[in-house]
Amino acid sequence: MGWLILWIISLIGIVGAGTVGLLTFWGFLGGLLWMLVVTFLVVWFWLVPSNIFFSFVNEGTARVVMEAGELERIIFRWKNHFMDQEDNIWDEEDWEVLSRGEGTRKGKQGTEFEKKIVREKKVKGRIFGGLFWVGWWPFKKIHTYPLRWTDFRQYQDEKTGKMIFKLQPHDEPERDFVMLKPAIYGIEVEGVETRPPERIAVTSRILTTMRVINPRKFLFVAPPTPLEDVLVKMSAHMRERMSLSVIDELITLQGQAGKIWEGWTVTKEAKKILGIGKVPGMKDEKLIIDTLPKWGIRVAKEGIEIRTFEPPPDIQKAMAEKRKQEMLQEARATETMGSIISSEAVARGKDKKEIQKEIDQDPLRRTEAWNTGKELTLKKLAMESGSYLYGEFPQATTLEGLIGLNKRMPMGKQPEAEEPVKTAQVAEPEKEKEPTPEPESEPENEIEKLLSQKEMTQEDLAKLKEVLAKVPKSVREKKGQELARKTYSGEIKVRR
């Protein structure tokens, strides 16, 4: 308004001065130049932003000019795009101009519009850039309309400090342009029960990429709030698909826009429950192939994606615990096989890769390694829970020997006291003296010394490998197994 007042004051001053004869010729030219400058400023900073007589059209948008409440024309700016006679906006890269008629276009080979021919509609009123002449106000005005939609915004949680996504509603009571470029909208589907018998309520955040392809249909054929209505319908379709899945399937669907668009095959178990072999893709829905084109809207190919989904807190905790146990099992398996291979490599004086290759190529060796690994894993689990007792009894080789050993153990059941029976004393034969065991060889002493350590360095392992090569095969294999057991149970820690 300030620019208009300045323009009126300048005009009155020049006309008044000229009327009373106070202006010379050069003064009149100077006043006229001043009026032109003020007029430009008034148009640029007041009339154009107010869509009076003129209007700016930004790149990738369109405006609708109304004449006495009736659609007069559509003005738009979007590089490499054109509008046909039905007011559809096309990408110029998919079309070529035919020589037989100015403005006639045919879809290029290899595109979905290959055999379609349309006639281009010229956009009228453009002055330069995005500045357009609208018409004589107030007879011609830019159309305004209400628009509501939702999307996701990223915020930092004040308690945890983590970045979270929140659904953000938007409400513009009077929007005066139509966005032609693709935009991403958000849907939050709450409280959806997964497929029976699981029936767990989950919440999903879904992203949808859409764009307006016909401003006229979008404004005057679609419902008053088209984007909001489309998102509501989309939410209903996604709720239905989520109810046909279980949590594990929803996890695999995160970020898989192609599966949601094309559909996915269900398991045999799910087929018995649902009675269908495949969940239909969103591309086959009537909303996508029929309703939205009539409203001047198009969903991008593979433009629907499950961004995140959240089960209830107790289910999240259970899933995290399950994943933790799976990772621990993988770690135990890797550690066990690594210990077996390392010990055998040291005992046999070979490289770890050679031992691994032998196990892979020999089914018997592979089975033996698997059984050994299983046994060691079970022992380790028992040790971790404090419910494992390990002992070696070389003298108890038979069942009778084990029973007798049990009675000799401190915790074994003590026999009840009985009256001693007097018997005639018989001279016991003189026991033969047991032969004195030969002293162990020097390499074996060195091996025992190394295996009695609580920590071993890589140098110790190399030395042990060297000493084992000097002893018989039976001793080498026995000591190798002892090394594997002690390293796996934690009796010996190997420093890297």
C-alpha positions in Angstrom: 0.0 0.0 0.0 2.9 2.4 0.7 4.1 2.0 -2.9 0.6 2.9 -4.2 0.5 6.0 -2.0 3.9 7.1 -3.3 2.8 6.6 -6.8 -0.4 8.7 -6.3 1.5 11.5 -4.6 4.1 11.6 -7.4 1.3 11.7 -10.0 -0.6 14.5 -8.3 2.6 16.5 -7.9 3.6 16.2 -11.6 0.1 16.9 -12.9 -0.4 19.8 -10.4 3.0 21.4 -11.3 2.3 21.1 -15.0 -1.2 22.7 -14.6 0.1 25.8 -12.9 3.0 26.2 -15.3 5.8 25.5 -12.9 7.3 22.7 -14.9 9.8 23.3 -17.7 10.3 20.8 -20.6 13.2 19.2 -18.8 11.4 19.2 -15.6 8.5 17.4 -17.2 10.8 14.7 -18.6 12.4 14.2 -15.2 9.0 13.9 -13.6 7.9 11.4 -16.2 11.1 9.3 -15.6 10.4 9.4 -11.9 6.8 8.3 -12.5 8.1 5.3 -14.6 10.5 4.3 -11.8 7.8 4.6 -9.1 5.3 2.7 -11.4 7.7 -0.2 -11.8 8.3 -0.4 -8.1 4.6 -0.3 -7.4 4.0 -3.2 -9.9 7.0 -5.3 -8.7 6.6 -5.0 -5.0 2.8 -4.5 -4.6 0.7 -5.5 -7.6 2.6 -8.7 -8.5 2.7 -10.2 -5.0 -1.0 -9.4 -4.6 -1.8 -11.0 -8.0 -3.4 -7.8 -9.2 -3.0 -7.3 -13.0 0.3 -9.3 -12.8 1.5 -12.4 -11.1 4.7 -14.4 -10.5 4.7 -18.1 -11.4 7.6 -19.9 -9.8 9.4 -22.8 -11.5 7.5 -26.1 -11.2 4.2 -24.5 -10.3 1.0 -23.3 -12.0 -1.7 -20.7 -11.3 -5.3 -20.6 -12.6 -6.7 -17.3 -13.9 -10.5 -16.9 -13.2 -12.7 -14.5 -15.1 -15.9 -13.6 -13.1 -15.7 -17.0 -11.3 -15.0 -19.1 -14.5 -11.8 -20.8 -15.5 -10.2 -18.5 -18.1 -6.7 -20.1 -18.5 -3.8 -21.8 -16.8 -0.4 -20.3 -16.6 2.6 -22.4 -15.5 6.4 -22.4 -15.6 8.4 -25.7 -15.6 11.5 -26.2 -17.8 11.3 -29.0 -20.3 7.5 -29.5 -19.8 4.5 -28.6 -21.9 0.7 -28.5 -21.5 -1.7 -30.2 -23.9 -5.3 -29.2 -24.9 -6.7 -31.1 -22.0 -4.5 -29.2 -19.5 -2.2 -32.2 -18.8 1.4 -31.4 -18.0 3.9 -33.6 -19.8 7.6 -34.1 -19.6 9.1 -32.8 -22.8 11.9 -35.4 -22.8 9.4 -38.2 -23.5 7.9 -36.4 -26.5 9.0 -35.1 -29.9 7.5 -32.4 -32.1 6.1 -33.7 -35.4 6.8 -31.8 -38.6 3.3 -32.1 -40.0 1.8 -29.8 -37.4 3.1 -27.0 -35.2 2.7 -28.0 -31.5 1.7 -31.6 -32.3 3.7 -34.1 -30.3 4.1 -37.9 -30.3 5.5 -40.1 -27.5 9.1 -41.1 -28.1 10.0 -44.7 -28.8 10.4 -46.8 -25.7 8.2 -44.6 -23.5 4.7 -45.4 -22.1 3.3 -42.6 -24.4 5.0 -44.0 -27.6 1.8 -44.3 -29.7 0.0 -41.3 -28.2 -0.3 -38.0 -30.1 -1.3 -34.8 -28.3 -1.5 -31.2 -29.3 0.3 -28.6 -27.3 -1.5 -25.6 -25.7 0.4 -22.4 -25.7 0.7 -20.6 -22.4 -0.5 -17.0 -22.8 0.4 -13.8 -21.0 4.1 -14.4 -20.2 6.1 -11.2 -20.1 9.5 -12.5 -19.1 10.8 -15.1 -16.7 8.0 -16.1 -14.4 6.2 -12.7 -14.7 2.7 -13.1 -16.3 -0.1 -10.6 -17.2 -3.2 -11.8 -15.5 -5.8 -9.3 -16.8 -7.9 -6.4 -15.6 -8.6 -6.6 -12.0 -11.1 -7.3 -10.4 -12.6 -9.0 -13.4 -9.7 -11.4 -13.6 -8.2 -12.9 -10.5 -5.9 -15.8 -9.5 -7.8 -18.7 -8.0 -7.3 -19.6 -4.4 -8.3 -22.9 -2.7 -7.9 -24.7 0.7 -5.3 -27.4 1.0 -4.5 -29.9 3.8 -1.9 -32.6 3.8 0.6 -34.4 6.1 4.3 -35.2 6.0 7.0 -36.3 8.4 9.5 -34.0 10.1 12.6 -35.1 12.0 12.9 -33.9 15.6 15.3 -34.5 18.4 13.7 -36.3 21.4 14.3 -34.1 24.5 14.6 -37.2 26.9 16.7 -39.6 24.8 18.4 -37.1 22.4 17.6 -39.4 19.5 16.2 -38.2 16.2 12.6 -39.2 15.7 10.0 -38.8 12.9 6.7 -37.1 13.7 3.7 -36.7 11.5 3.3 -33.0 10.7 -0.1 -31.7 9.6 -0.3 -28.7 7.2 -3.3 -26.5 6.6 -3.4 -23.6 4.1 -6.8 -22.0 3.9 -6.0 -20.0 0.8 -3.3 -21.4 -1.5 -3.0 -19.5 -4.8 -0.8 -22.0 -6.8 -0.6 -25.6 -7.7 2.6 -27.6 -7.0 3.5 -29.6 -10.2 6.8 -31.1 -9.0 6.7 -34.4 -7.1 6.3 -34.2 -3.4 6.6 -36.7 -0.6 3.6 -37.0 1.8 3.3 -38.9 5.0 0.7 -41.4 6.4 0.7 -42.9 9.9 -1.3 -46.1 10.3 -1.9 -46.9 13.9 -3.1 -50.0 15.8 -3.1 -52.5 12.9 -3.3 -56.1 14.0 -1.0 -58.4 12.2 -2.1 -61.7 10.6 -3.7 -64.3 12.8 -2.7 -66.1 15.0 0.0 -63.4 15.8 -2.5 -60.5 16.1 0.0 -57.9 17.4 -1.0 -54.2 17.0 1.7 -52.2 15.2 2.1 -48.6 14.0 3.6 -47.8 10.6 4.9 -44.6 9.0 4.4 -44.6 5.2 5.8 -42.3 2.6 3.9 -41.6 -0.7 5.4 -39.7 -3.6 2.8 -38.0 -5.8 2.5 -35.0 -8.2 -0.3 -33.1 -9.9 -0.4 -33.8 -13.6 -3.6 -31.7 -14.5 -4.2 -28.5 -12.5 -7.8 -28.1 -13.9 -8.9 -31.6 -12.7 -7.0 -31.2 -9.4 -8.9 -28.0 -8.6 -12.3 -28.5 -10.2 -12.9 -32.2 -10.6 -11.3 -33.7 -7.4 -12.9 -33.2 -3.9 -12.3 -29.8 -2.2 -9.3 -31.2 -0.3 -7.8 -33.7 -2.7 -4.5 -34.5 -1.1 -6.1 -35.1 2.3 -8.7 -37.4 0.7 -6.0 -39.3 -1.3 -3.9 -39.9 1.9 -7.0 -41.2 3.8 -7.8 -43.7 1.0 -4.1 -44.7 0.8 -4.0 -45.3 4.5 -7.0 -47.7 4.3 -5.3 -49.7 1.5 -2.0 -50.0 3.4 -3.9 -51.0 6.6 -5.4 -53.9 4.7 -2.0 -55.1 3.4 -0.4 -54.8 6.9 -3.2 -56.9 8.4 -2.2 -59.7 5.9 1.4 -59.8 7.2 3.2 -60.8 10.4 5.9 -58.7 12.1 8.8 -60.6 10.4 7.3 -59.9 7.0 6.8 -56.2 7.8 10.4 -55.9 8.8 11.4 -57.2 5.3 9.0 -54.8 3.7 10.7 -51.7 5.2 12.2 -49.7 2.4 11.0 -52.3 -0.2 8.9 -49.9 -2.3 9.0 -52.4 -5.2 7.3 -55.2 -3.3 4.5 -52.9 -2.1 4.0 -51.6 -5.7 4.2 -55.0 -7.4 2.8 -57.2 -4.6 4.5 -60.2 -2.9 4.0 -63.9 -2.6 2.8 -65.3 0.8 4.1 -68.4 2.6 2.3 -71.7 2.4 1.2 -71.3 6.0 -0.2 -67.8 5.3 -1.9 -69.1 2.1 -3.9 -71.6 4.3 -5.0 -68.8 6.6 -5.7 -66.0 4.0 -6.8 -68.1 1.1 -4.6 -66.2 -1.4 -1.2 -66.9 -2.8 -0.1 -63.3 -3.3 -0.8 -59.9 -1.7 -1.8 -57.6 -4.6 0.4 -54.6 -5.3 -0.8 -51.0 -5.0 -0.3 -50.5 -8.7 -3.4 -52.6 -9.3 -5.7 -50.7 -7.0 -8.6 -48.7 -8.6 -7.5 -45.7 -6.6 -4.1 -45.7 -8.5 -5.2 -46.6 -12.0 -8.6 -44.9 -12.2 -9.5 -42.5 -9.4 -6.3 -40.5 -9.2 -6.0 -39.8 -12.9 -9.5 -38.4 -12.9 -8.5 -36.1 -10.1 -5.3 -35.0 -12.0 -2.9 -36.7 -9.6 -0.3 -39.4 -10.3 1.5 -41.6 -7.8 5.1 -42.2 -8.8 6.1 -45.7 -9.8 7.2 -47.6 -6.7 6.3 -44.4 -4.8 4.8 -46.0 -1.7 7.2 -47.1 1.0 7.0 -48.3 4.6 9.5 -46.0 6.3 9.3 -47.3 9.8 7.0 -49.5 11.9 6.8 -49.9 15.7 5.5 -52.9 17.6 4.4 -52.4 21.2 7.3 -51.9 23.7 7.2 -55.4 25.1 7.3 -56.9 21.7 10.3 -54.6 20.8 12.1 -55.8 23.9 11.4 -59.5 23.0 12.6 -58.9 19.4 15.8 -57.2 20.7 16.5 -60.1 23.1 15.9 -62.6 20.3 18.3 -60.8 18.0 20.9 -60.7 20.8 20.7 -64.4 21.4 21.1 -65.1 17.7 24.2 -62.9 17.6 25.6 -64.7 20.6 25.0 -68.0 19.0 26.8 -66.9 15.9 29.7 -65.6 18.0 29.9 -68.9 19.9 29.9 -70.9 16.7 32.6 -68.8 15.2 34.7 -68.9 18.3 34.3 -72.7 18.7 35.3 -73.5 15.1 38.1 -71.0 15.3 39.5 -72.7 18.4 39.2 -76.2 16.9 41.0 -75.1 13.7 43.7 -73.1 15.6 44.5 -76.0 17.9 44.7 -78.6 15.2 46.9 -76.2 13.2 49.3 -75.9 16.1 49.2 -79.7 16.8 49.9 -80.7 13.3 52.3 -77.9 12.4 50.1 -76.6 9.5 48.5 -73.3 8.5 44.9 -72.6 9.5 43.8 -72.2 5.9 45.1 -75.7 5.1 43.1 -77.2 8.0 40.0 -75.3 7.0 40.4 -76.6 3.4 40.7 -80.2 4.7 37.5 -79.9 6.7 35.6 -78.4 3.8 36.7 -81.1 1.4 36.2 -84.2 3.7 32.6 -84.9 4.8 33.8 -87.1 7.7 36.2 -84.4 9.0 33.4 -81.9 8.7 31.0 -84.1 10.7 33.7 -84.7 13.3 34.4 -80.9 13.6 30.7 -80.2 13.9 30.2 -82.7 16.7 33.2 -81.4 18.5 32.0 -77.8 18.1 28.5 -78.8 19.4 30.0 -80.4 22.4 32.2 -77.5 23.2 29.3 -75.0 22.7 27.1 -77.0 25.2 30.0 -77.0 27.7 30.5 -73.3 27.3 26.8 -72.6 27.8 26.8 -74.8 31.0 29.9 -73.0 32.2 28.3 -69.5 31.7 25.3 -70.6 33.6 27.4 -72.1 36.5 25.9 -75.6 36.1 28.9 -77.5 34.7 31.4 -79.8 36.4 34.2 -81.3 34.4 36.5 -84.2 35.5 38.7 -86.8 33.9 38.9 -90.3 35.4 41.3 -92.4 33.4 41.1 -95.4 35.8 37.3 -95.7 35.6 37.0 -97.3 32.2 34.0 -99.5 33.0 30.6 -99.1 34.6 31.8 -100.9 37.7 34.8 -98.6 37.9 32.6 -95.5 37.7 30.4 -96.9 40.5 33.4 -97.6 42.7 34.8 -94.2 41.9 31.5 -92.6 42.9 31.7 -94.3 46.3 35.3 -93.2 46.8 34.4 -89.5 46.0 34.0 -87.2 49.0 30.5 -86.3 48.1 29.4 -89.9 47.4 27.0 -91.6 49.6 28.7 -93.0 52.7 27.8 -96.6 53.7 26.1 -97.1 57.1 28.3 -98.2 59.9 28.2 -101.9 60.6 29.6 -104.1 63.4 33.0 -105.3 62.3 33.1 -109.1 61.6 36.0 -110.9 63.2 37.8 -113.1 60.9 40.9 -115.1 60.9 43.8 -113.0 59.9 45.3 -114.3 56.7 48.7 -113.1 55.6 48.3 -110.9 52.6 50.6 -111.7 49.7 53.4 -109.2 49.2 52.5 -106.7 46.6 54.7 -106.4 43.6 56.4 -103.1 43.4 55.1 -100.9 40.6 57.7 -100.0 38.1 58.9 -96.4 38.5 57.6 -94.4 35.5 60.2 -93.1 33.3 60.7 -89.4 33.5 59.1 -87.3 30.8 61.2 -86.1 28.0 62.4 -82.6 27.8 60.0 -81.5 25.0 57.0 -82.9 27.0 58.1 -80.9 30.1 58.3 -77.8 27.9 54.8 -78.5 26.6 53.4 -78.9 30.1 55.1 -75.7 31.2 53.5 -73.8 28.3 50.0 -75.3 28.8 50.1 -74.5 32.5 50.3 -70.7 31.8 47.2 -68.6 32.2 48.1 -66.3 29.2 49.9 -67.1 26.0 51.4 -64.8 23.5 51.8 -65.4 19.8 55.4 -66.2 20.5 54.4 -68.8 23.0 52.1 -70.4 20.4 54.8 -70.5 17.9 57.2 -72.1 20.5 54.5 -74.6 21.4 54.0 -75.5 17.7 57.7 -76.0 17.4 58.0 -78.3 20.4 54.9 -80.3 19.5 56.6 -81.2 16.2 59.3 -83.1 18.3 56.9 -85.4 20.2 55.1 -88.6 18.9 51.8 -88.1 17.0 49.7 -89.5 19.9 51.1 -87.0 22.4 50.8 -84.2 19.8 47.1 -84.8 19.2 46.4 -85.2 23.0 48.1 -81.9 23.8 46.4 -80.2 20.9 43.0 -81.2 22.3 44.0 -80.0 25.7 45.0 -76.7 24.3 41.7 -76.4 22.5 39.7 -77.1 25.6 41.7 -74.7 27.8 41.5 -71.8 25.3 37.8 -72.4 24.7 36.9 -72.6 28.4 39.0 -69.5 29.2 41.7 -71.3 31.3 44.2 -69.9 28.8 43.8 -66.5 27.2 45.6 -65.9 24.0 46.8 -62.3 23.5 46.6 -61.0 19.9 
